């Protein structure tokens, strides 16, 4: 999908079906609660929004049902089936709890779910459960992962990257490989929600970690992506140019297909109550799906339009030669400066013109 296509249609819609969740994760963006809220979109409202999304293409966006824990919604399977029936790709980002039974996996598989994701923030029970806030969560994660893979559903593992978890990443990668995951997504902390209590990496530490990922990715049996660290794309380009490996075919690989996607540009977030934001980590409401079609908010709201104009970004992000493929984390810029088009403080790069052929 080209940069121009992101003007009209998001590539991915992350939809927080509910904030309810049985876990108490230390970094929870949603500050999840045990019970569902009264103002959640109803099943009928959700189905209407799915129909609107299906008509937004071509190509239509891929929908990721998340939370909280989307399994706290009794209509989850029904909504997956509805979205798939409308021609949407639909994935589910679930919490690793005993609710992820074999029957649930088979029901989601039958409904046509494209993939499922689980979080793994430590290579041992003590490390993972310490982040997740519930003893036994590590074991539940391993069991749920096995059930997902056995059901024939592609598995993505999400891992939080902080000063606390970074030393464990090599060992976590080994667990990810043993689980049979097809993708490992590393989420670089944005200090929102409960995550304000955790320590993020410094810009230099982040650069070191991203370069380690770029050097190791070809040795792992899964695809590696990052969340809220789009400068990984710059690191990949630089490392492959240095090795003489960057060419026309590089644009066709899985990671290259994400170039240019960032909060508000290819990404849209729908909260449980229908509020539409650039992402769950950039808590600026541009409208509500109960009042206006979500895709119209994405297309025409001034906030979204500003996030699709990287040449107008402030600081280093606005003058960086990689701004089209990267653009920095808009959520982190806002968390740090209250300016959604400000500079991403986690990037250590000093701007220069991007190498010829490396922009999107």
C-alpha positions in Angstrom: 0.0 0.0 0.0 1.4 3.4 -0.9 1.7 6.4 1.3 -1.1 8.0 -0.8 -3.5 5.2 0.0 -3.2 5.9 3.8 -4.9 9.2 3.2 -8.2 7.4 2.6 -8.0 4.0 4.3 -6.1 2.8 7.3 -4.1 -0.4 6.9 -4.9 -1.5 10.4 -7.7 -0.7 12.8 -7.0 -1.6 16.5 -10.4 -1.9 18.2 -10.6 -2.0 22.0 -13.9 -4.0 22.3 -13.8 -3.7 26.1 -11.5 -2.5 28.8 -12.5 -5.4 31.0 -9.6 -7.8 31.8 -8.7 -10.3 34.5 -5.0 -9.3 34.5 -3.4 -6.3 36.2 -0.4 -5.6 33.9 2.0 -2.9 35.2 2.2 -1.3 31.7 -1.5 -1.4 30.8 -2.4 1.4 28.4 -6.1 0.9 29.0 -5.8 0.7 32.8 -8.1 -2.3 32.5 -10.8 -3.1 35.0 -12.4 -6.4 36.1 -15.9 -5.6 34.6 -17.2 -4.3 31.4 -18.3 -0.6 31.2 -21.9 0.4 30.5 -20.9 2.7 27.6 -19.3 0.0 25.4 -20.5 -0.2 21.8 -23.3 -2.7 21.5 -23.1 -5.7 19.2 -25.3 -3.9 16.6 -23.2 -0.8 16.8 -20.0 -2.9 16.3 -21.5 -4.6 13.3 -22.5 -1.3 11.7 -18.9 0.0 12.2 -17.6 -3.2 10.6 -19.8 -2.6 7.6 -18.4 0.9 7.3 -14.8 -0.4 7.5 -15.5 -3.0 4.9 -16.7 -0.3 2.5 -13.6 1.9 3.1 -11.3 0.2 0.6 -10.0 -1.1 -1.6 -8.2 -2.6 0.1 -10.2 -2.6 3.3 -8.3 -2.4 6.6 -7.3 -5.3 8.8 -9.1 -5.2 12.1 -7.4 -6.3 15.3 -9.9 -6.8 18.2 -8.1 -6.0 21.4 -8.8 -4.7 24.9 -8.7 -5.1 27.9 -9.4 -8.7 27.0 -11.7 -9.1 24.0 -12.8 -12.5 25.3 -14.7 -10.6 28.0 -17.1 -9.8 25.3 -19.5 -12.7 24.8 -20.1 -11.6 21.2 -16.4 -11.8 20.2 -16.8 -14.9 17.9 -19.9 -13.4 16.4 -18.1 -10.1 15.6 -15.1 -12.0 14.1 -17.5 -14.0 11.9 -19.3 -10.7 10.9 -16.0 -9.0 9.9 -14.7 -12.0 8.0 -18.0 -12.3 6.2 -17.7 -8.7 5.1 -14.3 -9.4 3.6 -12.2 -8.0 6.4 -9.1 -9.6 7.8 -9.7 -10.0 11.5 -7.2 -10.8 14.3 -7.6 -11.1 18.0 -5.2 -9.8 20.7 -6.2 -11.8 23.7 -5.1 -11.9 27.3 -3.6 -15.2 28.4 -6.2 -16.5 30.9 -8.0 -19.8 31.4 -10.7 -18.4 29.2 -8.6 -19.3 26.2 -10.0 -22.8 26.0 -9.7 -25.3 23.2 -13.4 -24.7 22.4 -12.8 -20.9 22.1 -9.8 -21.5 19.8 -11.8 -23.8 17.5 -14.7 -21.3 17.5 -12.4 -18.5 16.5 -10.8 -20.7 13.9 -14.2 -21.6 12.4 -15.2 -17.9 12.4 -12.2 -17.2 10.2 -9.8 -15.4 12.5 -6.6 -14.5 10.6 -4.2 -14.5 13.6 -4.0 -14.2 17.3 -1.5 -12.6 19.6 -0.4 -13.1 23.1 2.0 -11.1 25.3 5.2 -12.6 26.7 7.3 -10.2 28.8 9.7 -12.6 30.4 11.5 -15.8 29.7 10.6 -17.3 33.1 7.5 -17.3 35.3 9.0 -14.9 37.8 9.9 -12.3 35.1 6.7 -12.6 33.1 4.3 -12.8 36.0 6.1 -9.8 37.7 5.1 -7.7 34.7 1.6 -9.1 34.2 0.6 -8.8 37.9 -1.0 -12.3 38.2 0.8 -15.4 39.4 0.5 -18.3 36.9 0.1 -16.1 33.8 3.4 -17.4 32.3 2.0 -20.9 32.3 -1.4 -19.8 30.9 0.5 -18.0 28.1 2.4 -21.2 27.1 -0.8 -23.3 27.2 -2.7 -20.7 25.2 0.1 -20.4 22.6 0.1 -24.2 22.1 -3.6 -24.2 21.7 -3.5 -21.4 19.1 -0.8 -23.1 17.1 -2.5 -26.5 17.3 -5.7 -24.9 16.0 -3.8 -23.8 12.9 -4.1 -20.1 13.8 -0.9 -18.0 13.1 0.5 -16.8 16.5 2.1 -13.4 17.2 4.0 -12.8 20.4 4.1 -9.3 21.8 6.9 -8.3 24.1 7.2 -5.1 26.1 10.7 -3.4 25.8 11.8 -1.5 28.9 14.9 -1.2 30.9 13.6 -4.1 33.0 12.9 -6.5 30.1 15.6 -5.6 27.6 18.3 -7.8 29.3 16.0 -10.8 28.9 15.2 -10.3 25.2 17.6 -13.0 23.9 16.1 -15.6 26.2 12.5 -14.4 25.3 13.3 -14.9 21.7 14.2 -18.6 22.4 10.8 -19.1 24.0 9.1 -17.4 21.1 10.8 -19.8 18.7 9.9 -22.8 20.8 6.2 -21.7 20.9 6.1 -21.8 17.1 5.1 -18.1 16.7 5.2 -16.7 13.2 5.8 -13.1 14.4 7.5 -11.4 17.3 6.5 -7.8 17.9 8.5 -5.7 20.3 6.6 -2.9 21.9 8.8 0.0 23.0 7.2 1.5 26.1 5.2 4.7 25.8 4.6 6.2 29.2 0.8 6.2 29.2 -1.7 4.5 31.6 0.0 2.3 34.1 3.2 2.3 32.0 4.2 5.6 33.5 5.7 3.7 36.4 8.1 1.8 34.2 11.5 3.0 32.9 11.9 3.3 29.2 15.2 2.7 27.4 17.3 5.8 26.7 17.7 6.8 23.0 21.1 5.3 22.9 20.0 2.0 24.5 17.1 1.8 22.1 19.5 2.2 19.1 21.7 -0.6 20.4 18.6 -2.8 20.9 17.3 -2.1 17.4 20.7 -2.8 15.8 20.8 -6.1 17.8 17.4 -7.0 16.3 18.5 -6.1 12.8 21.6 -8.3 13.1 19.7 -11.2 14.6 16.4 -11.3 12.7 17.6 -13.5 9.9 18.6 -16.2 12.3 15.2 -16.5 13.9 12.3 -18.6 12.5 9.8 -15.8 12.8 9.3 -12.2 11.5 10.4 -9.4 13.8 8.5 -6.1 13.9 8.3 -3.2 16.3 5.5 -1.2 17.8 6.0 2.5 18.7 9.6 2.2 17.4 9.3 3.0 13.7 13.0 4.0 13.6 13.7 0.2 13.4 12.9 0.7 9.7 15.8 3.2 9.4 18.1 0.8 11.2 17.1 -2.0 8.8 17.8 0.2 5.8 21.1 1.4 7.1 22.3 -2.1 8.1 21.3 -3.7 4.8 22.8 -0.8 2.8 26.0 -1.3 4.7 26.0 -5.0 3.9 25.1 -4.4 0.2 21.8 -6.2 0.6 19.3 -3.4 0.0 17.6 -3.7 -3.4 14.3 -3.7 -5.2 13.4 -7.0 -3.6 13.8 -5.5 -0.1 10.6 -3.6 -0.6 8.6 -6.8 -0.9 9.5 -8.3 2.5 7.2 -8.3 5.4 8.9 -5.5 7.3 9.2 -3.3 4.3 5.5 -3.4 3.7 5.0 -1.6 7.0 7.1 1.4 5.9 5.3 4.6 6.4 2.7 3.2 8.8 2.5 5.0 12.1 -0.1 6.4 14.5 -2.7 8.2 12.3 -1.1 7.2 9.1 -2.3 3.8 8.3 -3.3 3.2 11.9 -6.6 4.0 13.6 -7.8 3.1 17.1 -11.4 2.7 18.2 -12.0 2.7 21.9 -14.6 0.6 23.7 -17.0 3.6 23.9 -16.5 4.4 20.2 -14.0 7.2 20.6 -11.6 7.3 17.5 -8.0 8.1 18.1 -4.7 7.8 16.1 -3.7 4.9 18.3 -4.4 3.5 21.8 -1.1 5.1 23.0 -2.0 8.6 21.5 -5.1 9.4 23.6 -6.4 12.3 21.6 -10.0 11.8 20.6 -10.9 13.0 17.0 -14.5 11.9 17.1 -16.8 9.1 18.0 -18.0 6.2 15.8 -21.5 6.6 17.2 -21.8 10.0 15.7 -19.6 9.9 12.6 -18.3 7.1 10.4 -15.0 6.1 11.8 -13.3 6.2 8.3 -14.6 9.8 7.8 -12.9 10.7 11.1 -9.7 9.1 9.9 -9.8 10.9 6.6 -10.9 14.4 7.5 -10.2 15.1 11.2 -7.5 17.8 11.4 -5.5 15.7 14.0 -5.3 12.7 11.6 -4.4 14.9 8.6 -1.6 16.6 10.6 -0.2 13.1 11.4 0.0 12.3 7.7 2.2 15.3 7.0 5.7 14.3 8.2 7.4 17.3 6.5 5.6 19.5 9.0 6.7 17.5 12.1 8.7 19.4 14.7 12.3 18.9 15.7 14.5 16.2 14.1 11.5 14.2 12.9 10.5 17.0 10.5 13.8 17.3 8.8 14.9 13.6 8.9 15.5 12.0 5.5 13.8 8.9 6.8 10.6 10.7 7.8 8.5 9.1 5.1 9.3 5.5 6.1 9.6 6.2 9.8 8.2 9.5 11.1 8.9 8.6 14.7 6.4 7.5 17.4 3.7 10.1 17.4 2.4 8.7 20.7 5.8 9.0 22.4 6.2 12.5 21.1 2.9 13.5 22.6 3.7 11.7 25.9 7.0 13.6 26.2 6.0 17.0 24.9 2.2 17.1 24.6 2.9 17.8 20.9 1.7 15.0 18.6 3.8 16.2 15.7 6.8 16.7 17.9 10.1 14.9 18.0 10.4 11.3 19.1 12.8 11.4 22.1 13.6 7.6 21.8 15.4 8.1 18.5 19.2 8.7 18.6 19.5 9.5 14.9 20.9 12.8 13.8 19.0 13.6 10.6 20.7 13.5 7.2 19.2 12.9 3.8 18.1 9.3 3.3 20.1 7.2 0.9 18.8 7.2 -2.6 16.0 4.6 -3.1 15.4 4.1 0.7 12.3 6.3 1.0 8.8 5.1 0.6 
